[in-house]
Amino acid sequence: VKSLLRFKAVCKYWCSLIQSPTFVAKHLRHHKNQENLLVHCYHVHGGASALSLFPDAYLAGTSLEYQDHIPTPTSFSTVSTVLGPVDGLVFIYNDHSLMLLWNPATREVKLLPPLVVSSLPLSSPSRTLYSHVFGFGKDPSTNDFKVVCVRDYWDDDLQVWYVPLVSVYTLSSHSWRQFRDY
């Protein structure tokens, strides 16, 4: 992949060809890899954090070298959920509600917009997020990447569960949609 990225600078046509969805799909089919990967979040100079990706074969008896790290947003210092890779993309969530999509091959990081809870009833200030779970995949009908988040809320005062809130992020629109009646 690194050699392909160098060819993007040859001319505009090659750049658009290499970035086209058809080329990416053909390249992924040709280089399908099923090995396990380790995503490591760590601190670099000046308190910033970075990500590195290590395949199984690399971890077998070798020391980890961080020369190929991917800088992350400054507030992204911990990782709690890693999903993927799905066609080369990795979804990462941290405990501070920050989410990003990472393409280790192209070294691109896209910060997702924050989840909003505007559709929840505000009947009680004691409503709290009890749990959340994420899913990450590719919609075969639209060929678009999606992140699904299901959140459960509990109200201590009323002693009730709210209907789980389901939100879906779509990469092409870079936005979340919320579903309450499903």
C-alpha positions as CSV (number, residue, x, y, z in Angstrom):
1,V,0.0,0.0,0.0
2,K,2.9,2.4,0.7
3,S,4.1,2.1,-2.8
4,L,0.6,2.9,-4.1
5,L,0.4,6.0,-2.0
6,R,3.7,7.3,-3.5
7,F,2.1,6.9,-7.0
8,K,-0.7,9.3,-6.1
9,A,1.9,12.1,-6.5
10,V,2.7,11.2,-10.1
11,C,-0.2,12.9,-11.7
12,K,-3.9,13.8,-11.0
13,Y,-5.2,10.9,-13.1
14,W,-3.2,8.3,-11.1
15,C,-4.3,10.0,-7.8
16,S,-8.0,9.9,-8.7
17,L,-7.6,6.3,-10.0
18,I,-5.9,5.1,-6.8
19,Q,-8.6,6.8,-4.7
20,S,-11.5,5.5,-6.7
21,P,-13.9,3.0,-4.9
22,T,-13.5,0.5,-7.8
23,F,-9.7,0.5,-7.5
24,V,-9.8,0.2,-3.7
25,A,-12.3,-2.7,-3.8
26,K,-10.2,-4.6,-6.4
27,H,-7.0,-4.0,-4.3
28,L,-8.8,-5.2,-1.1
29,R,-10.0,-8.4,-2.9
30,H,-6.5,-9.0,-4.2
31,H,-4.8,-8.5,-0.9
32,K,-7.3,-10.1,1.6
33,N,-5.5,-10.7,4.8
34,Q,-7.0,-12.6,7.8
35,E,-4.3,-12.2,10.4
36,N,-5.0,-10.7,13.8
37,L,-3.9,-7.2,14.5
38,L,-2.9,-5.3,17.7
39,V,-3.8,-1.6,17.9
40,H,-1.7,0.2,20.4
41,C,-2.5,3.7,21.7
42,Y,0.5,5.4,23.4
43,H,2.0,8.8,24.3
44,V,4.6,10.5,22.2
45,H,6.6,13.7,22.7
46,G,4.8,16.6,24.3
47,G,1.9,14.6,25.8
48,A,0.3,13.8,22.4
49,S,-1.0,10.4,21.7
50,A,-0.6,8.1,18.7
51,L,-1.7,4.8,17.3
52,S,0.3,1.9,15.9
53,L,-0.9,-1.3,14.2
54,F,1.1,-4.5,14.6
55,P,0.2,-7.8,12.8
56,D,0.6,-11.2,14.5
57,A,3.7,-12.0,12.6
58,Y,5.4,-8.8,13.7
59,L,4.7,-9.5,17.4
60,A,6.2,-13.0,17.3
61,G,9.6,-12.5,19.0
62,T,10.3,-8.9,17.9
63,S,10.4,-5.7,19.8
64,L,7.8,-3.0,19.0
65,E,9.2,-0.1,17.1
66,Y,7.0,3.0,16.9
67,Q,8.5,4.8,13.9
68,D,5.3,4.5,11.9
69,H,2.8,6.0,14.4
70,I,-0.4,7.8,13.5
71,P,-1.0,11.0,15.5
72,T,-4.4,11.3,17.0
73,P,-6.4,14.2,18.3
74,T,-4.8,15.6,21.5
75,S,-7.7,14.5,23.7
76,F,-7.6,10.9,22.4
77,S,-5.3,9.5,25.1
78,T,-7.0,6.1,25.9
79,V,-8.7,3.5,23.8
80,S,-11.6,1.3,25.1
81,T,-13.1,-0.2,21.9
82,V,-11.5,-1.3,18.7
83,L,-13.6,-2.8,15.9
84,G,-12.4,-4.0,12.6
85,P,-10.6,-3.9,10.3
86,V,-13.4,-3.8,7.8
87,D,-12.0,-3.3,4.3
88,G,-9.0,-1.6,5.8
89,L,-10.8,0.7,8.2
90,V,-10.7,0.5,12.0
91,F,-13.2,2.0,14.4
92,I,-11.8,3.3,17.7
93,Y,-13.7,4.7,20.7
94,N,-12.2,6.0,23.9
95,D,-13.7,6.6,27.4
96,H,-14.2,10.3,26.7
97,S,-16.8,9.7,24.0
98,L,-14.4,10.4,21.2
99,M,-14.7,8.2,18.1
100,L,-12.6,7.9,15.0
101,L,-12.2,5.9,11.9
102,W,-8.6,5.0,11.0
103,N,-7.1,3.8,7.8
104,P,-3.6,2.5,8.8
105,A,-2.6,2.0,5.2
106,T,-3.2,5.6,4.1
107,R,-2.5,7.0,7.6
108,E,-5.8,8.9,7.5
109,V,-7.8,9.5,10.7
110,K,-11.4,10.8,10.6
111,L,-12.9,12.1,13.9
112,L,-16.6,11.2,14.1
113,P,-19.1,13.9,15.3
114,P,-20.3,13.4,18.9
115,L,-23.4,11.4,19.7
116,V,-26.3,13.6,20.9
117,V,-29.1,12.5,23.2
118,S,-31.6,15.1,22.1
119,S,-34.4,12.5,21.5
120,L,-34.4,11.3,25.1
121,P,-37.2,12.5,27.4
122,L,-35.7,15.0,29.9
123,S,-38.2,14.1,32.6
124,S,-35.6,13.4,35.2
125,P,-32.2,14.7,36.0
126,S,-31.3,11.3,37.4
127,R,-31.2,9.7,34.0
128,T,-27.8,8.2,33.4
129,L,-26.1,6.2,30.6
130,Y,-26.0,2.6,31.9
131,S,-24.3,0.9,29.0
132,H,-23.4,1.3,25.4
133,V,-22.2,-1.1,22.7
134,F,-20.8,-0.4,19.2
135,G,-20.9,-2.2,15.9
136,F,-18.9,-1.4,12.8
137,G,-19.3,-2.7,9.2
138,K,-20.0,-1.9,5.6
139,D,-23.5,-1.7,4.2
140,P,-23.5,-3.9,1.1
141,S,-26.4,-2.1,-0.6
142,T,-24.8,1.3,-0.4
143,N,-21.1,0.2,-0.1
144,D,-20.8,2.7,2.7
145,F,-19.2,2.2,6.1
146,K,-21.5,2.5,9.2
147,V,-21.1,2.6,13.0
148,V,-24.0,1.5,15.1
149,C,-24.3,2.5,18.8
150,V,-26.9,1.2,21.2
151,R,-27.2,3.0,24.5
152,D,-29.2,2.0,27.5
153,Y,-30.4,4.7,30.0
154,W,-31.6,4.2,33.6
155,D,-33.4,6.6,35.8
156,D,-32.6,6.3,39.5
157,D,-35.5,8.5,40.7
158,L,-38.2,6.8,38.6
159,Q,-36.6,3.3,38.8
160,V,-37.3,2.8,35.0
161,W,-35.3,1.9,31.9
162,Y,-35.7,4.1,28.9
163,V,-36.2,2.5,25.5
164,P,-32.6,1.9,24.2
165,L,-31.4,4.6,21.9
166,V,-30.0,3.4,18.6
167,S,-27.8,5.7,16.6
168,V,-26.2,5.0,13.2
169,Y,-23.2,6.9,11.8
170,T,-22.8,6.9,8.0
171,L,-19.3,7.8,6.6
172,S,-20.5,9.3,3.3
173,S,-22.7,11.8,5.1
174,H,-20.5,12.2,8.1
175,S,-23.5,12.3,10.4
176,W,-25.5,10.3,13.0
177,R,-29.2,9.3,12.7
178,Q,-31.1,8.3,15.8
179,F,-33.8,5.6,16.0
180,R,-36.3,5.3,18.8
181,D,-39.2,3.3,17.4
182,Y,-37.9,0.1,15.9
